[in-house]
Every structure is written in structure tokens, then in C-alpha cells.
Amino acid sequence: MSNSTIATTIRPHHTNAPQGTEKSYTLIVRVVDRPGSVDRVVGVLRRRRSLLQSLTLLPDQQSGVFRITAQVQDAEVVIEHLIEQLRKIIDVTDVYDSATRPSLTRELVLVQVASNGETARSAVAAGQQAGATVVATTAEAVTFELVGSAAQVEQLITALQPYSILEIARSGGVVLSGNVVGK
């Protein structure tokens, strides 16, 4: 075996993707609200063994339809195959990668940091400078809320690291596609 051999991600019964070729994809799946329909979609995601980063399930604007937003990390060839597998599910009405259409992605994050009299003011200033809003305060903690892009969420978390983060809750991305223009 030569030194120029490309390392691969080993996944039994699946395409071996060369390491470093993975990237993050956001898949939108619309599924009719019938018993077991969401389970079938999640089952395909599990069986394909894509690295699931987040999964959001919400009622769609169309009555009787759910919208599943799945953020997965994998190689492009594997994602294309995954989309084809999802399209084969009877109750699925639409599947697409959000990168293939104009779209706007936002995420909600709640971050709770430890605070005492000395650090509370500077923690609030750091959070607000990163675009967050204070939603709760106690003698022991300050809780921030931010709705923004993944980069904005990461920026807030980085800004609050010096203040002893107690807990982080992130929603994962929610995508609106169509005629959207976002910042």
C-alpha cells in the first residue's frame, strides 16, 4: 500500500467517502401526516448512517403535511443517494437540498452563563454586542437568546466563553426557501 492512499470513512454497507470530502447539507423533506410517515423518513436517515447534526419537525403551511429539516454531514455522492432514497418513501411529497434553491436559514440559541455582581454587567455587554437579548437573570445566572445564522450563534457562544457557560440549547437550522433575500 502506498503513502498516497486516500483515507476513507468506513461505514459498513455504504459508500466509503474519502475523508475530508464531507460537508454539511440541509435537507428539506415534506411528508404527509399519516401514522408512521415521519418514522419512515427518520428510519432512512438512520439506515444510511449519515452524520445527523440536527433534525427539526414542524407542521408545514399546507394542512396535513409536516416539514422535516435535517442537517447532515456527508459526501456529495452519499447525499444525492440519500435524497433519492427519501423520494421513494410513499408519504414523502418533496425532498431537496436547501443549497439548490434560494433559501434563508436561521437558528435559535439560548445560552445561560454564570454571573455574580462583578461579571454580570460585562457578560450582558458581551452578549448584547454579539446581538443577543437578555431573557432571564438571577443572582447566579444570565440567560441570553439569539436568532441568527449558524455563524452568529457561534460568535455569541465564543463571546460568552469567558463567563462560564452553564448551559446551551440550540434549535438547529430552520430553512425558508423560495423568493427570500436574507442577510
N, C-alpha and C positions, 0 to 999 in steps of 0.2 A: 504494500500500500504506500503510495507516495505522500509527501508532505503537502501536496496541492489538493488533497481530497477535501471536499466541502463537507462540513459538519451538518447533520440534518437533525430535525426534531423528530424523534421516534414516537410514533403513535400507531399501535397495532391496528391493522385492518383499515388504515387510512393512508392517504398520500403523504409521503415524507417531504416536508417542506424544508428547504435549505435554511439553516439558522440565519437570522438577520434579514430574511425576506418577509417576515411577519410585519403587519401594520394593523392599526385599529380601523375597524369598519363599523358603521352604524346601519343596521338593517331594520327596515320598517316592514312589519307583517300585519296585514289586515285579515281578521278571521271572523267568520260568522259565529255568533254566540249560541253555541249548542253544547250540550254536555260532552266533555272530553276534547273539544276542539283545541283549547289552549294547551291541554296536556299533550296532545299530539305534536304541536309546534315545539314545545319545550323538550319533548322526547327526541325529536330530530336534532335539536341543538346539542343535547347531551350525547346522543349516539355518535354524532360527527366529531365530538371531542374538540370543538373549537374552544379557545380560551375565552369563556364568557366573562366580560368585565362588568356589565350591568344589564338588568332586564326590567323594563317598565311596562305595565299593563294598565291601559285606561280605556274607557268607552270611547268609541270613535264618534265623529259628528253624525255619522249615518246610524240610525237606530238599528239595534240588533247586531252591531259589529264592534269588535274590540280591536284596538290598535296596540301591537306589541312593538316596543323599541328595544332591540337587542344590540348592545355594543360588544363586539367580539374582536379578538386579535388572532390573526392567522395570515397565511399566504394568499395572494390573489386567486390562484387557481383553486384553492380549497374553498374560498368564499363563493366563487362562481358555482361550484358544485353544490355547496350548501343552499344557495338560493334556488337552484333547480330542484333540490330535494324538498324544500319548503313549498314550492309551487305545486308539487304533486299531491299535497295534502288536500283532501276533498273540500274542507271548510275554508281554506285559505283563498281570499279573493284577490289579493295583491301582495307582492313582495318586491322590494327594491333596496338597493344600497343608496343611502341619502346623498352620497357623493355624486351620484349620476343625475341628480336634479337640483335646481336651486333650492336651498334649504337654510333654515336658521335653527341652531342648536343652543339650548340653554340648560343650565343645571342649577339646582338649589342646594345650598350647603348651610348647615348650622354648625357653628364652632363655639365650644364652651372653653374658656380659659380661666385658670386660677387667678384670683385677684385679691389683693389686700389694699389697704389705704394708699400705699406707696405706688403700686403698679397699676391700679385701676385706671387712672387718668391716661397714662401712657399707652396702655392696652387699647383703650377706647380710641385714642388718637390714631394708633397704628391700624386698627380695624377700619375706622372711617376713611383713612387715607387710601386704603385698598378698596374702598367702595362699599363696605359692609354697613349694615344698620344694627344698632344695639336693640335686641328684642327682649332681653331679661337681664336683671342684675340682682345679685345677692351680696352679702358680706364676703362670701367665699369665691364667687364666680361672676363672669360677664359672658353673656351668650350673644353671638353675632349671627346675622342672616345675610346671605348674599345670593342673588340670582344673576348668573352671568355665564360666560363661556368657560370651558374647562381651564383655560389659561388664567382667567380672572379668579377662579376658585383656587387654583394652585398658588397664585400670587397672594391671596388672602391667608392661606394656610402658612406659607413661608413667612409672611409679615407677623403672624401671631406665634410662631415657634418660640421666640424668646420668652413668652409669657406662660409657659407650662400649659399646653393644650390638654384639657381633661377628656374631651370627647369631640368627635367629628361625626356628623351624619350627612351623607351626600345622596341626592336623589338619582344620580346618573343622568345622562342626557335625555332631553325631551326635544323632539325634532318637529318643526313645522316646515312642510315643503310646498312648493308652488311658487306663486308670484310674491316672493318675500325679498326684502332688502334689509340686511342687518349690519350691525356694527361689530 
